[in-house]
Amino acid sequence: MKMFKSVPLFIACLMSFQFILASPASAKWAHAFVVWDHYSYVISDEYVDQVDKEIGQVTKYSDQEGTYSGNFSNEYKKGTKYFAIHGISTDKAIAVQEPDGKYRKAVRDHKYNTDKAANVMEQIAANQWINFVVLVAGAAVVLYSFKSLKGKFNREE
């Protein structure tokens, strides 16, 4: 009977552990940025008046911290356009078109490592395997417990 009392506690622990692993971690970034041509550009408070040609656009938006591929932004929606700034190299800064049509300066910060995106996907896959193993182990414990209880009740009759 002692084992029967500990099984629900063990199952609850397994389920809690599985829930923790399945819960996505999320956080907010320290600053707004866009990614263009494999570099991160921090959005400044400065606006620019003269832009040159369009050089790209946001292809992926998310306000949750992570690593994403493509022309990504944590501030601007998919389709927001990027422009070269007249007289400034894109190695220094680019312009991002605001919804109101103004152009906000984004200053180049660092190389954006898209290899992290692959690592994140590998980690998600690993977590799914851990979740699967925990669920199978929990199911095995439940089945074993029922089998043991069935045998105990059959002997008492």
C-alpha positions as CSV (number, residue, x, y, z in Angstrom):
1,M,0.0,0.0,0.0
2,K,3.0,2.3,0.7
3,M,4.0,2.1,-3.0
4,F,0.4,3.0,-4.1
5,K,0.7,6.3,-2.1
6,S,4.0,7.3,-3.6
7,V,3.0,6.5,-7.3
8,P,0.7,9.6,-7.6
9,L,3.4,11.8,-6.1
10,F,5.9,10.4,-8.5
11,I,3.6,10.9,-11.5
12,A,2.8,14.4,-10.4
13,C,6.6,15.1,-10.3
14,L,7.1,13.6,-13.7
15,M,4.2,15.7,-15.1
16,S,5.5,18.9,-13.5
17,F,9.0,18.2,-14.9
18,Q,7.5,17.6,-18.4
19,F,5.4,20.8,-18.2
20,I,8.5,22.8,-17.2
21,L,10.4,21.4,-20.2
22,A,7.5,22.1,-22.6
23,S,7.0,25.7,-21.5
24,P,8.7,28.0,-23.9
25,A,11.0,30.5,-22.3
26,S,10.5,34.1,-23.5
27,A,12.0,37.4,-22.7
28,K,12.1,40.9,-24.2
29,W,15.1,42.3,-25.9
30,A,17.1,45.2,-24.5
31,H,16.6,47.3,-27.6
32,A,14.7,47.5,-30.9
33,F,16.7,46.3,-33.9
34,V,16.5,45.0,-37.5
35,V,18.7,42.5,-39.2
36,W,19.9,43.1,-42.7
37,D,22.6,41.3,-44.7
38,H,23.6,39.2,-41.6
39,Y,24.2,42.3,-39.4
40,S,22.1,43.7,-36.5
41,Y,21.2,47.4,-36.7
42,V,20.0,49.1,-33.5
43,I,17.1,51.5,-34.0
44,S,18.0,55.0,-33.0
45,D,15.8,58.0,-32.1
46,E,17.2,59.8,-35.2
47,Y,15.2,60.3,-38.3
48,V,16.7,60.8,-41.8
49,D,15.4,62.9,-44.6
50,Q,17.3,61.6,-47.7
51,V,17.3,57.9,-48.5
52,D,18.7,56.1,-51.6
53,K,17.4,52.9,-53.0
54,E,15.5,50.2,-51.2
55,I,17.8,47.5,-50.0
56,G,15.5,45.0,-48.3
57,Q,12.6,44.4,-46.0
58,V,11.6,42.6,-42.8
59,T,11.0,38.9,-43.6
60,K,10.3,37.8,-40.0
61,Y,9.0,39.6,-37.0
62,S,8.9,38.5,-33.3
63,D,8.8,40.4,-30.1
64,Q,10.0,37.3,-28.2
65,E,13.8,36.8,-27.6
66,G,15.4,34.2,-29.8
67,T,17.5,33.9,-32.9
68,Y,15.8,34.0,-36.3
69,S,17.0,33.8,-39.9
70,G,16.5,36.3,-42.7
71,N,15.8,40.0,-42.4
72,F,14.5,39.8,-38.9
73,S,13.1,42.5,-36.6
74,N,11.8,42.6,-33.0
75,E,10.2,46.0,-33.7
76,Y,8.9,46.2,-37.3
77,K,6.3,44.0,-38.9
78,K,7.0,41.7,-41.9
79,G,7.2,43.8,-45.1
80,T,8.7,46.9,-43.5
81,K,11.2,48.3,-46.0
82,Y,15.0,49.1,-45.5
83,F,16.8,51.8,-47.4
84,A,20.3,53.0,-47.9
85,I,20.9,56.4,-46.4
86,H,22.2,59.1,-48.8
87,G,25.9,59.8,-48.0
88,I,26.2,57.0,-45.4
89,S,27.6,53.5,-46.0
90,T,25.3,50.6,-45.2
91,D,28.3,49.3,-43.2
92,K,27.5,52.2,-40.7
93,A,23.7,52.6,-40.8
94,I,20.5,52.0,-42.8
95,A,17.1,53.6,-42.8
96,V,13.9,51.8,-41.8
97,Q,10.6,53.1,-43.1
98,E,8.1,53.8,-40.3
99,P,4.4,53.2,-40.8
100,D,3.9,57.0,-41.1
101,G,6.4,57.1,-44.0
102,K,9.2,58.6,-42.1
103,Y,12.7,57.0,-42.1
104,R,14.3,56.0,-38.9
105,K,18.1,55.5,-38.7
106,A,19.3,52.1,-37.6
107,V,23.0,51.9,-36.6
108,R,25.0,48.8,-37.4
109,D,25.9,47.0,-34.2
110,H,27.3,43.5,-34.7
111,K,27.3,40.4,-37.0
112,Y,24.0,38.6,-36.4
113,N,24.8,34.9,-35.9
114,T,22.1,32.9,-37.7
115,D,24.0,29.7,-36.7
116,K,22.3,30.2,-33.3
117,A,18.9,29.6,-35.1
118,A,20.1,26.0,-35.9
119,N,21.2,25.5,-32.4
120,V,17.8,26.7,-31.0
121,M,16.0,24.2,-33.4
122,E,18.3,21.4,-32.2
123,Q,17.6,22.3,-28.6
124,I,13.8,22.2,-29.3
125,A,14.2,18.8,-30.9
126,A,16.2,17.6,-27.8
127,N,13.5,18.9,-25.5
128,Q,10.8,17.1,-27.4
129,W,12.7,13.8,-27.0
130,I,13.1,14.5,-23.2
131,N,9.3,15.2,-23.0
132,F,8.6,11.9,-24.9
133,V,10.9,9.9,-22.6
134,V,9.3,11.5,-19.5
135,L,5.8,10.7,-20.8
136,V,6.7,7.1,-21.6
137,A,8.4,6.6,-18.2
138,G,5.2,8.1,-16.5
139,A,3.0,5.8,-18.5
140,A,5.2,2.8,-17.6
141,V,4.9,3.6,-13.9
142,V,1.2,4.0,-14.1
143,L,0.8,0.7,-16.0
144,Y,3.1,-1.1,-13.5
145,S,1.1,0.4,-10.6
146,F,-2.2,-0.8,-12.0
147,K,-0.7,-4.2,-12.7
148,S,0.6,-4.5,-9.1
149,L,-2.8,-3.3,-7.7
150,K,-4.7,-5.7,-9.9
151,G,-2.5,-8.6,-8.7
152,K,-3.0,-7.5,-5.1
153,F,-6.8,-7.3,-5.4
154,N,-6.9,-10.7,-7.1
155,R,-5.0,-12.3,-4.3
156,E,-7.3,-10.8,-1.7
157,E,-10.5,-12.3,-3.2
